[in-house]
Amino acid sequence: MKPTPPDWPRISSSLYYDNASAAIDWLCRAFGFEVRLKVEADDGSITHSELVLGGGVIMVSEPKPDRFPYMRTPGQAAGNTQNLMVYVDDVEAHCRRAEAAGAKIKEPPKTSDYGEEYWTDRGYGCEDIGGHHWWFTQRLRNPPSKA
């Protein structure tokens, strides 16, 4: 594979919110994202943004139904449009931060052990202010190395 553009992961996701500016502020406060780029239209709406967390990037904007009818918020799509999973260093602290900011905790932190030849994670599931579903996970045990 050819190298990715500088500062970009191999895969990224786009999320659409009715008020992307408020969502960006909330995602930074609740989940710890940082704004790398925010492009505003003349009317103040967000046409493109890049938020980073660790090595990951998400793009957040308002939907553009006239140009891209498939870009919808969960409310416009009559339900969640995707699930995102993010590894964090301290899942308990992250869950408390997200809940304090108003995230709806759908599944409280729990440990999932996939067996000795796999791994163990601890994670929780939540819904953000726009209806998107997220999983935040902390790796507790890696699989054994295959030497």
N, C-alpha and C positions, 0 to 999 in steps of 0.2 A: 504494500500500500504506500501511496505517496504521503508525505507528511501533511498534517493539517495546517491551516493558517495559524500564524502565531497567536498564542493565548486562546485557542479554541480547542475544546475536547472533540473527540471523534463523533460524538452524537450530542445533540441539544434538543430542547423542546420549546414550543411556543404555547403560551397561555393567554387567553383572552378574557378581559374583565370589562364590565360596563363602565367603570371608572378606573382606568389603568393607573393613573397617577396616585390615587388613594391606595390601590392594591400594591403598588411598588413600595410605598411608604410602609404599609402593613407587613409585606413579606420581609422587608429589612428588619423591622422591629420584632416580629413574631418568630421568624425562622433564621435570622442572621445573614440574609443575603446582603450584598453590597452592590450599589449601582456602578456599573462600568460605563454605560452609555444610556442617555435618555434623549430621544428626538421628539420634540413637540411640534404639532401642526399649528397653523395660524390660529385655529380655534381653541388651542390649549390641550387638545386630545393628544394622546401618546401614539405616534405612528410606529415607533420601534424603540425597544430598550433591550439592554443586556444586563442581567443581574448575575453575579457570581457568588458561589459558595464552594470553598475548596477548589477543586479543579473543574467543577461543573458550571455550565452557563444555561440560563433560561432566558427566553425573550418574552416580554410582556407588552401587550398593546390592547387597544380597543378593537373589536371586530370591524371588518370593513365589508359589509354585506354587498355593496354595489360592485366592488372589485373582486372580492373573494368570498362567495356565499357559503363556503364550507368552513370558514373561520367563525366559530360560535362560542359564546360563553356557556357554561353548564345550564343556566336558566333558559337560554335560547334553544339549546339542544334537548331540553326537557330531561336533564340529568347530567351526571358527571361525564366528562369527555375523555378523561385519562387518569391513570394513577401514576404518581411519581414516587420514586424511592431514592432517598438520600442517606448516605452514611455520615454519621456525626460522631464526635468524640465522647460525649456524655449524654446518652439518650434520656436519662431521668431529668437532668437540668434543662435539656432542650424541650421536653414535654411541658415542664412547668412554665417555661418562657412562652411557649406557643399558647398554652391555655390561658395564661395571664393576659395575653394580647387578644384573646377572643376566639382562638381556634376551637372548633368543636371536636373534642376527643372522641373518636368513634371506637377505638380499641386502646385501652390503657397499656402501658408498657408490660410486655411479657417476654419471656425467654423461649426461644425455639431452638431445640437441639436436633440437628439432622443426622446425628450418629457419628461414631468415632472416625469414619473415613470421610466425613464431610466437615461441617462447621457448626458453630453455635452463635446465634445472634440474639440481641435483645432489641425490641422495637415497639413502636406505637403507630397507630393510624389516626389521622385527623382530616377534617374538612376545613378549608380556608374560607375567607370572607366572600369569595366568589363562587364557592361550591366545588372547587377542585379538591380531589382526594390525594393525600400525601402519606407516605410511610417514611418514618425516620428510624434508622437502624444503627446499632453499635455492634461491631464484631467483637465477640467475647473469646472465641476460639477458632483458629484457622484449621483447615484440613491438614493432615500430616503431609510433609513434603514427599514427593515420589522420587527417591534418589536412584 
